[in-house]
Amino acid sequence: MNEFVLKNIYKSMGAYGVLEQIDLSMEKGERVCLLGPSGCGKTTLLRIAAGLEQPDSGDVIFRGRSLLDIPPHKRNFGMMFQDFALFPHRNVFDNIAFGLEMKKWKKSEITDRVHGMLELVDLEGYGQRRVDELSGGQRQRVALARTLAPEPDLVMLDEPLGSLDRRLRERLLADLCSILTQTGVTTIFVTHDQNEAFAAADRICMMNNGRIQQIDTPESLYANPSTPWVADFLGFQNVIKGRRGDDGRVEAGHATFIPKQAMDDPKRTMEPLFLLLLPDAATPVTPEAYGLLPNNRIRGVLVDRFFQGSYQKISMNTEAHGRLVFEVPSTLVLPNPGEPLFLKINPRGLRVLG
């Protein structure tokens, strides 16, 4: 049975729907990331899960029990905010101990638990430090320790690394994942950074305009985005318009593509669709070899090429599809910018989008 369920959640703000028909289920110990642009509804959904806001309709269920009538402080959920919300007048020990004091733990139990949490977040010996004496990364660890100290059944993290600079975020992300793995606590976290989501989540819930666009593992999400919007958000640039042909073919411009990926209901021919060409799907070929290819080919004019170490990024203009960008091995010899470029497309690098 799923441990935590958001069932058919709807939330409006005036005449506008902030969240519409949200369904999300989580297993015990699973980490799910709500990923999407600012204003897509992910923080509102997190607040509804925490009990800080009520949905207009739908249900929040934990271990088979509805939580709609349970106030936030009685749900035994932990929440960590982007600004960490530490108490500046309390030292590190007292910040971590706060939730335990509210639950009326014994003093000896509080001491043992706080020291255990300091060890977990690698801040042994920092208990008597003032909060304003800590670096941003250390404050983040204290906030996480305070969230985990009361042994919550579920943890919610709202942009937990968002206030840190990129270099520090990257360094602390691995530590955050390690700590959450050690505790085994079920976790929902919000971010707009796909790198954080891919690194930390067991599953990613892509959100836009108050709706879930796709829920999948990081690997499957990256390999098989389901819509043009998801592909665009993940940074894929080569989305072209086409139509269904016979036997799973895609007619796009004057070209024909045959994806390795099977299309649903291939009999619905001439239906409009979008086709994603993955950045590593292309291989430059000679004009002669290009002429022998019956399908899965593109020609255009090379615009730019950029050395990126093991690969070079190339951009090209095509008559039918506009600007396309690919990544090819750095060892390949390419024409000069402004000259014709002929490409063979690997069918494994084609994705039909809904």
C-alpha positions, 0 to 999 in steps of 0.5 A, spaced: 500 500 500 502 507 498 504 510 504 502 517 502 497 519 497 495 526 494 488 524 491 485 529 485 487 535 488 484 542 486 486 548 489 483 555 486 485 562 487 480 567 485 477 565 478 484 561 476 485 554 478 492 553 481 492 546 482 487 541 477 486 534 478 493 532 482 494 525 483 500 523 486 502 516 490 508 515 494 511 509 497 515 508 504 522 511 503 521 514 496 524 521 494 519 524 489 521 531 487 516 536 484 520 540 478 517 545 474 518 553 473 516 558 478 508 559 479 507 552 476 503 550 483 509 546 486 510 549 492 502 550 493 502 542 493 507 542 498 503 546 503 497 542 502 501 536 503 504 539 509 497 542 512 499 549 511 493 550 506 487 546 504 485 544 497 478 546 495 477 538 493 481 532 493 484 528 499 491 528 503 492 520 505 497 518 509 497 510 511 490 510 509 488 515 513 485 522 511 489 528 514 484 533 512 482 534 519 489 533 522 492 540 523 499 541 521 503 540 528 499 533 529 501 530 522 508 528 524 511 531 518 518 535 517 518 541 513 525 545 511 524 552 507 529 555 503 531 560 508 532 555 513 528 559 518 533 558 524 532 561 530 538 567 531 538 567 538 539 560 539 545 556 538 546 550 534 544 545 539 538 549 541 535 550 534 536 542 533 533 541 540 527 545 538 522 540 535 524 535 541 522 540 546 515 541 543 514 534 543 516 534 551 522 529 550 526 528 556 532 532 557 537 526 556 533 523 550 534 530 547 541 531 548 543 524 545 538 525 539 541 532 538 548 529 538 546 524 534 544 529 529 550 533 529 554 527 527 549 525 522 550 532 518 557 532 520 557 538 525 560 534 531 563 540 536 558 545 533 553 545 538 555 551 542 556 555 535 551 561 534 547 561 528 550 567 525 557 564 526 556 559 521 557 558 513 551 558 508 552 550 508 553 549 515 546 553 516 543 548 511 545 542 515 543 545 521 536 546 518 536 539 515 538 536 522 532 540 526 527 537 521 530 530 522 531 530 529 523 529 531 523 523 527 518 525 522 514 520 518 515 524 512 519 530 510 518 536 505 523 540 503 522 547 499 528 549 495 533 546 500 539 548 496 536 554 493 539 560 497 546 557 496 551 559 490 551 554 485 558 551 487 556 550 494 549 547 492 553 542 488 557 540 493 552 539 498 547 535 494 551 529 495 551 530 502 543 531 502 542 525 498 546 521 503 543 523 509 536 522 506 538 515 504 541 513 511 534 516 515 530 512 510 525 517 511 519 518 505 521 525 502 518 530 497 522 536 495 521 542 491 526 545 486 526 548 479 533 546 478 533 539 474 540 537 476 538 537 483 532 533 481 535 528 477 541 527 482 536 526 488 529 523 486 527 516 485 521 519 481 520 526 478 513 529 478 514 535 472 509 540 473 506 546 469 500 551 470 497 547 476 498 540 472 502 534 472 505 533 465 509 527 467 511 522 473 517 518 472 524 516 474 530 521 472 532 516 467 526 514 464 524 522 464 530 524 460 530 518 455 523 519 454 519 526 455 512 525 454 510 532 451 514 538 447 513 542 454 517 537 458 522 536 452 523 543 452 524 544 460 529 539 460 533 543 455 532 539 448 532 543 442 530 539 436 523 538 437 520 538 430 512 538 427 510 532 423 505 527 421 503 520 422 505 516 416 504 508 415 507 503 419 509 508 424 513 512 420 513 520 421 513 525 415 516 531 417 517 536 411 520 533 406 523 527 410 521 521 413 523 518 420 522 511 422 523 511 430 525 505 434 520 507 439 513 504 437 508 509 436 501 508 439 495 506 434 499 507 428 493 506 423 491 513 425 495 516 419 496 524 418 495 525 425 499 531 427 505 530 432 511 532 435 518 528 434 524 529 438 531 528 435 536 527 441 542 531 441 546 525 440 542 522 434 546 525 429 552 522 425 555 527 419 555 523 412 558 525 405 553 527 400 553 521 396 552 517 403 546 522 404 543 520 397 543 513 399 539 514 405 531 512 404 529 516 411 532 518 417 536 524 414 537 531 415 541 536 411 542 544 412 547 549 413 552 549 419 552 555 423 557 554 428 561 548 432 563 549 439 569 544 442 566 541 448 572 536 450 570 529 448 564 532 443 563 538 439 556 542 439 554 543 432 548 548 430 545 548 423 539 551 419 534 547 416 529 549 411 524 545 414 525 545 421 529 551 423 535 551 427 537 544 430 543 543 435 547 536 435 553 533 439 558 529 435 564 526 437 570 531 437 574 527 432 570 528 426 572 532 421 566 537 419 565 542 414 566 550 415 560 554 418 556 556 412 557 550 408 552 544 407 552 539 412 549 532 411 546 528 417 544 521 418 539 520 424 539 514 429 532 511 429 534 510 437 535 517 438 528 519 435 522 520 440 515 521 438 511 526 443 504 527 445 
